[in-house]
Amino acid sequence: MNRNRENSLLSKCAYGAADIYGGGAFVIIGTFFTVFLTKALGMPPAMAGSIPLIVKVWDAVTDPVMGNVTDRTRSRFGPKRFYLLIGSIISAITFILMWVPLPQAEMWLKYIFYVLMYVLFSTGFTIVMVPYNALLPDMVDDYTVRGRFTSVRMAFSAFGNILAALLSALLITKETEAGRYLLVAIIFGVIFCIAILLTFFGTWEKEKPVRKVSLKESFVQSFTVYKNRCFRLFIAIFIFGQAATDFVTGLAVYFVSDVLHSYGNFKLLMGVILISQFLGMLLFNPIMAKTNKKTPILIGFPVRIAATLAMLFFAHEGASFIAILALTFIVGLGMAGSSVTIYAILADMADVDELITSINRPGICSGMATFIRKICAGLSVFIIGLLLDLVGYDEVIANAGGLQAPATQTGIAYIYIFAPVLLCLITIFFTWRFAMNKEEFEIIRREIARRKGEDPSAATPEEIAVCEKVTGYAFDKLWNKENALKL
């Protein structure tokens, strides 16, 4: 029965549905939140960009706590699915609150209000995504089957991205009208709630003992995951790979509106980016299945870099928009590589951590990955706001619908092109260094079975070397609970 369930397309679709929220929410926020604050409400870009970064201080508390809470919860639904159930409503409400407009309020009051609303959203996101990212290891053990579930999840994430970007662009017909953003938020609040509930009803969890860890210990344990060499490399791939995407979506409105002076074509640009990402996932998933989980980045990002640099020839008013769309299509294909690679690898991190600590703690691994994703998103928005400020972006002109200075337009174009290229190069470097493919994963799983007394065989010298390379620990230091308790 379990084997039939693991091979069912319906189960894979149910598992993937919640990432309509995971992907779609960040597309809307990354693409429009700074635009909403600067163009619709007249907030200076550096000030607007600092809001997500401030919220990350709160995330540094909530994400580790949520990982601990998830691992120690007992529920008839399963601990992770229980939080999907209650998080479905919370996530919808907190997302909508972010976009309530205060056009006439004093600037300091706006700033405080949107910091608080972002805190609420980030908390709701944590309640859903930390358990969700930890769910797959408790559903499926097999490396290849996990990859199939992740592939379907990425398809739903891409669908959420496309739906979020296109519907938002269609409804926000004028970037200075604050009420349009709230309408989008209400529509997607409902969509996100339904998507999360579909995952709750269509997934399962294997029973396992509840871990009892004090709140103080949970913070220490949360940061001990970074002692894992494989996890550190994964986090570097996660940070720079996702930031490369965040800079494209976060600056797309400014590039089309302020550099090309063609906001009416923005929905076409976003549509091409996201549809090509979806097609890229369809392309990379079978390639990944036949090679390894690093391949999508190692193939996709060099192609993406070339297409991005080619945009230098079209980053001005009057340039061929067809050429820009063609290059954007190639960029989108390359962007798909990071999503496919990152979430396929994430499902395996709890196994490496278990070999190091002897503790099965997917919630904590997920919590710290979710924390890093939000840190990455917050830093991206902050840096975008800071860079816009540095190139002279004028929020008063923007709010009035005017044109920015020529030097500012050139600065925006250079940021849009060179920042993602630099981030892609860094991502390629860390991906190349990542040490675990299918063969290494099977050795890690076999060694866990030995430590549990389920496999009577002895590790070969080659297997010992793999365990040490993947974990970063000497072989005789593995399977030690103290590795989880001391930084």
C-alpha positions in Angstrom: 0.0 0.0 0.0 2.8 2.4 0.9 4.7 1.5 -2.3 1.5 2.3 -4.3 1.1 5.5 -2.5 4.7 6.6 -3.2 4.3 5.8 -6.9 1.0 7.6 -7.2 0.9 10.8 -9.3 -1.9 12.0 -7.2 0.3 11.8 -4.1 3.0 13.7 -5.8 0.6 16.4 -6.9 -0.9 16.7 -3.4 2.6 17.0 -1.9 3.6 19.7 -4.5 0.5 21.8 -4.2 1.7 23.8 -1.1 4.6 25.2 -3.0 2.2 27.3 -5.0 2.3 29.3 -1.8 6.0 28.8 -1.2 6.9 30.0 -4.7 4.0 32.3 -5.5 4.2 34.4 -2.3 7.8 35.3 -2.8 7.3 36.1 -6.5 4.6 38.7 -5.6 6.6 40.1 -2.7 9.9 40.1 -4.5 8.4 41.6 -7.7 6.0 44.1 -6.2 6.5 44.9 -2.5 9.2 47.4 -3.0 7.3 48.8 -6.0 4.2 49.1 -3.9 6.0 51.0 -1.2 8.0 53.3 -3.5 5.7 53.9 -6.5 2.3 53.6 -4.8 3.1 55.0 -1.3 6.1 57.2 -2.0 8.6 55.6 0.4 12.3 56.1 -0.3 13.8 52.9 -1.9 16.5 52.4 0.8 13.9 52.7 3.5 11.5 50.3 1.8 14.3 47.8 1.1 15.3 47.8 4.8 11.9 46.4 6.0 12.4 42.7 5.0 16.0 42.9 6.4 14.7 44.1 9.8 12.2 41.2 9.9 15.0 38.7 9.5 16.0 39.4 13.1 12.6 38.0 14.1 13.1 35.1 11.8 16.3 34.2 13.6 14.1 33.4 16.6 11.0 31.9 15.0 12.5 29.6 12.4 14.7 27.6 14.8 11.8 27.5 17.3 9.4 26.2 14.7 11.9 23.5 13.7 12.1 22.4 17.3 8.3 22.7 17.8 7.7 20.6 14.7 10.0 17.8 15.8 8.5 17.6 19.3 4.8 17.8 18.3 2.4 14.9 18.6 -0.8 14.9 16.5 -3.1 12.3 15.0 -2.5 14.1 11.7 1.2 13.9 12.0 3.2 16.9 13.4 4.1 18.4 10.1 0.7 18.0 8.5 -0.9 19.5 11.7 0.9 22.8 11.1 -0.1 22.8 7.4 -3.7 22.6 8.6 -3.6 25.5 11.0 -1.1 27.4 8.8 -3.4 27.5 5.8 -5.6 30.2 7.4 -2.8 32.0 9.1 -0.8 32.3 5.9 -3.7 33.7 3.9 -4.6 36.4 6.5 -1.0 37.5 7.1 -0.3 37.8 3.4 -3.3 40.0 2.8 -2.3 42.3 5.7 1.0 43.2 4.1 -0.8 45.0 1.3 -3.3 47.1 3.2 -2.6 50.7 1.9 -1.9 53.7 4.1 -1.4 56.4 1.4 -2.1 59.4 3.7 -0.2 58.4 6.8 3.0 59.9 8.0 6.1 58.2 6.5 7.3 56.9 9.9 3.9 55.4 10.6 3.9 53.7 7.3 7.3 52.3 8.0 6.3 50.9 11.4 3.1 49.5 10.0 4.7 47.6 7.1 7.5 46.3 9.3 4.8 44.8 11.7 2.8 43.4 8.8 5.9 41.8 7.3 6.6 40.2 10.7 3.2 38.7 10.7 3.6 37.4 7.2 7.0 35.9 7.9 5.6 34.2 11.0 2.8 32.7 9.0 5.3 31.6 6.3 7.4 29.9 9.0 4.4 28.0 10.4 3.7 26.5 6.9 7.1 26.1 5.2 9.3 24.8 8.0 7.0 21.7 8.5 6.5 21.4 4.7 10.2 21.4 3.8 10.7 18.7 6.5 7.8 16.5 5.3 9.3 14.6 2.4 12.0 12.7 4.4 9.2 11.4 6.7 7.1 10.3 3.7 9.7 8.6 1.4 13.1 7.0 2.1 14.3 6.2 -1.5 16.7 8.8 -3.1 15.2 8.4 -6.6 11.6 8.5 -5.4 12.3 11.7 -3.4 13.7 13.2 -6.6 10.4 12.4 -8.3 8.3 14.0 -5.6 10.6 17.1 -5.7 10.2 17.3 -9.4 6.5 17.5 -9.1 6.8 20.0 -6.3 8.9 22.2 -8.5 6.3 22.0 -11.3 3.7 23.3 -8.8 6.1 26.0 -7.6 6.7 27.1 -11.2 2.9 27.1 -11.8 2.5 29.2 -8.6 5.2 31.6 -9.9 3.5 31.9 -13.3 0.1 32.4 -11.8 1.3 34.9 -9.3 3.4 37.0 -11.7 0.9 37.0 -14.6 -2.2 37.6 -12.7 -0.5 40.3 -10.6 0.8 42.0 -13.7 -2.6 41.9 -15.3 -4.4 43.3 -12.3 -1.8 46.0 -11.4 -2.4 48.0 -14.5 -0.9 51.1 -13.0 2.0 50.7 -10.5 1.0 53.9 -8.5 -2.5 52.6 -7.6 -2.3 51.1 -4.1 -5.7 49.4 -4.1 -4.7 47.1 -7.0 -2.0 45.5 -4.8 -4.6 44.7 -2.1 -6.9 43.1 -4.6 -4.1 40.8 -5.8 -3.3 39.9 -2.1 -6.9 39.0 -1.4 -7.1 36.7 -4.5 -3.9 35.0 -3.7 -4.6 34.7 0.0 -7.5 32.4 -1.0 -5.4 30.5 -3.5 -2.6 29.9 -1.0 -5.0 28.7 1.6 -6.6 26.1 -0.8 -3.2 24.9 -2.0 -1.9 24.3 1.5 -5.0 22.4 2.4 -4.6 20.2 -0.6 -1.2 19.1 0.6 -2.6 18.5 4.1 -5.3 16.2 2.8 -3.1 14.3 0.3 0.1 13.5 2.2 1.1 11.3 5.1 3.9 10.9 7.7 5.6 7.9 9.2 5.3 7.6 12.9 8.4 8.2 14.9 9.3 9.1 18.5 8.7 12.7 19.6 11.9 14.5 20.5 11.8 16.5 23.7 14.2 19.4 23.5 14.1 22.5 25.6 13.8 25.9 24.0 17.3 26.9 24.9 18.7 23.6 23.5 16.7 24.2 20.3 18.7 27.3 19.4 22.0 25.5 19.9 20.8 22.5 18.0 19.5 24.7 15.2 22.9 26.1 14.5 24.8 22.9 14.9 23.5 21.8 11.5 26.0 24.2 10.0 28.8 22.0 11.3 27.7 19.6 8.6 30.0 20.3 5.5 27.4 19.1 3.1 24.8 21.4 4.6 27.1 24.4 4.5 27.7 23.9 0.8 24.0 23.4 0.3 23.2 26.7 2.1 25.7 28.6 -0.1 24.0 27.2 -3.2 20.6 28.1 -1.8 21.6 31.7 -0.9 23.4 32.7 -4.1 21.2 30.6 -6.4 17.9 32.1 -5.1 19.4 35.6 -4.8 20.2 35.4 -8.5 16.5 34.8 -9.1 15.4 37.5 -6.6 17.4 40.2 -8.4 15.7 39.4 -11.7 12.2 39.4 -10.3 12.8 42.3 -7.9 14.2 44.6 -10.6 12.1 43.6 -13.5 9.5 46.3 -12.9 12.1 49.0 -12.7 13.9 47.7 -15.8 10.8 47.6 -17.9 9.2 50.8 -16.5 12.2 53.1 -15.9 14.8 51.9 -18.4 12.7 50.6 -21.3 9.7 53.0 -20.5 7.3 50.2 -21.4 5.5 49.1 -18.3 2.6 47.9 -20.5 5.0 45.1 -21.6 5.9 44.1 -18.1 3.4 41.2 -18.0 4.9 39.9 -21.2 8.4 39.9 -19.7 7.3 38.2 -16.5 5.2 35.7 -18.5 8.2 34.7 -20.6 10.5 34.4 -17.5 8.1 32.2 -15.6 6.9 30.0 -18.5 10.4 29.4 -19.5 11.2 28.5 -15.9 8.4 25.9 -16.0 9.7 24.5 -19.3 13.2 24.5 -17.8 12.0 22.3 -14.9 10.5 19.9 -17.4 13.8 19.8 -19.2 16.1 19.5 -16.2 14.1 16.9 -14.2 14.8 14.0 -16.5 18.4 15.2 -17.0 18.8 15.3 -13.2 17.3 11.8 -12.9 19.9 10.4 -15.4 22.9 12.3 -14.0 22.9 13.9 -10.5 21.2 16.8 -8.6 24.0 19.3 -9.4 23.6 19.1 -13.2 20.7 21.6 -13.6 22.8 24.4 -12.2 26.0 23.4 -13.9 24.3 23.3 -17.3 21.7 26.0 -16.8 23.7 28.8 -15.2 26.4 29.3 -17.8 23.7 29.6 -20.5 21.9 32.0 -18.3 25.0 34.2 -17.8 25.5 34.4 -21.6 21.9 35.5 -22.2 22.0 38.0 -19.4 25.2 39.7 -20.6 23.7 39.9 -24.1 21.0 42.2 -22.7 23.5 44.9 -22.5 22.9 45.6 -26.2 19.1 46.1 -25.5 19.0 47.9 -22.2 17.7 51.2 -23.5 14.4 52.9 -24.6 13.4 51.8 -28.1 15.3 48.5 -28.1 13.7 45.5 -29.7 11.4 44.1 -27.1 11.3 40.8 -29.1 15.0 40.4 -28.6 14.7 41.2 -24.9 11.9 38.5 -24.6 14.1 36.0 -26.5 17.0 36.6 -24.1 14.6 36.5 -21.1 13.3 33.1 -22.3 16.9 31.7 -22.1 17.4 33.4 -18.7 14.3 31.7 -17.4 15.4 28.3 -18.6 18.7 28.8 -16.7 16.8 30.0 -13.6 15.0 26.7 -13.4 18.3 25.0 -12.7 18.6 26.5 -9.2 15.1 25.6 -8.1 15.4 22.0 -9.3 18.8 21.5 -7.7 18.1 23.2 -4.4 14.9 21.5 -3.4 16.1 18.1 -4.6 19.2 18.4 -2.4 17.3 19.7 0.6 15.3 16.4 1.0 18.6 14.6 1.7 20.2 16.9 4.2 18.4 15.4 7.2 20.0 12.0 6.4 23.5 13.5 6.5 22.7 15.3 9.7 21.4 12.0 11.3 24.7 10.2 10.6 26.5 13.0 12.3 24.2 13.4 15.4 22.4 10.1 15.6 19.2 12.2 15.8 16.5 12.3 13.1 15.7 16.0 13.0 14.3 17.0 9.6 12.3 19.9 11.3 15.4 21.6 12.4 17.2 21.1 9.1 14.1 22.5 7.3 13.8 25.4 9.8 17.4 26.6 9.2 16.9 26.2 5.4 13.7 28.2 5.5 15.5 30.8 7.7 18.3 31.1 5.1 15.7 31.4 2.3 14.1 34.3 4.0 17.4 35.9 4.9 18.3 35.7 1.2 15.0 37.2 0.1 15.3 40.0 2.7 18.9 40.8 1.8 18.0 40.8 -1.9 15.2 43.4 -1.4 17.4 45.5 1.0 20.4 45.5 -1.5 18.0 46.3 -4.4 16.6 49.2 -2.5 20.1 50.4 -1.5 21.4 50.1 -5.0 18.4 52.0 -6.4 19.1 54.7 -3.9 22.8 54.8 -4.8 22.0 55.3 -8.6 19.8 58.2 -7.7 16.3 56.7 -7.9 13.8 59.5 -7.0 10.6 58.2 -5.3 8.8 61.5 -5.7 9.2 61.3 -9.5 8.2 57.6 -9.4 5.0 58.3 -7.4 4.1 61.0 -9.9 4.7 58.7 -12.9 7.7 60.7 -14.2 10.9 59.6 -15.8 14.1 59.0 -13.8 17.4 60.7 -14.8 19.4 59.1 -17.6 22.2 58.2 -15.3 19.7 56.5 -13.0 18.2 54.5 -15.9 21.7 53.3 -16.9 22.4 52.4 -13.3 19.2 50.3 -13.1 20.1 48.5 -16.3 23.6 47.6 -15.0 22.3 46.3 -11.7 19.7 44.2 -13.5 22.4 42.6 -15.7 25.6 42.4 -13.6 24.3 41.5 -10.2 22.6 38.2 -11.3 25.7 37.3 -13.3 28.0 37.7 -10.3 25.6 35.6 -8.1 25.3 32.9 -10.8 29.1 32.6 -10.9 29.3 32.2 -7.1 26.5 29.6 -7.3 28.4 27.5 -9.9 31.5 27.5 -7.7 29.7 26.1 -4.6 27.6 23.6 -6.7 30.8 22.2 -8.3 32.2 21.7 -4.8 29.1 19.9 -3.4 30.1 16.4 -2.6 27.0 14.2 -2.5 25.4 12.4 -5.4 23.3 9.2 -5.5 26.2 6.9 -4.8 27.3 8.9 -1.8 23.7 9.2 -0.5 23.3 5.4 -0.6 26.6 5.0 1.4 25.3 7.5 4.0 22.0 5.6 4.3 23.8 2.3 4.6 26.1 3.6 7.4 23.0 4.9 9.3 21.6 1.4 9.0 24.8 0.0 10.4 24.8 2.4 13.3 21.2 1.4 14.1 22.2 -2.3 14.1 20.1 -3.0 11.0 23.0 -3.9 8.7 25.7 -6.3 9.9 28.3 -5.4 7.2 31.4 -3.4 7.9 32.2 -0.1 6.2 34.9 -0.3 3.5 37.8 2.2 3.4 36.1 3.8 0.3 32.8 4.1 2.3 34.6 5.6 5.3 36.3 8.2 3.0 32.9 9.1 1.5 31.3 9.6 4.9 34.1 11.8 6.0 34.0 13.9 2.9 30.3 14.4 2.9 29.9 15.2 6.6 33.2 16.9 7.3 33.7 14.7 10.4 36.2 12.0 11.2 34.5 8.6 10.9 34.9 7.8 14.6 33.3 11.0 15.5 30.0 10.3 13.7 26.8 9.1 15.3 27.4 11.2 18.4 24.5 13.1 20.1 27.1 15.6 21.4 27.5 16.8 17.8 24.0 18.2 18.0 24.4 19.8 21.4 27.7 21.7 21.1 28.5 24.5 18.7 
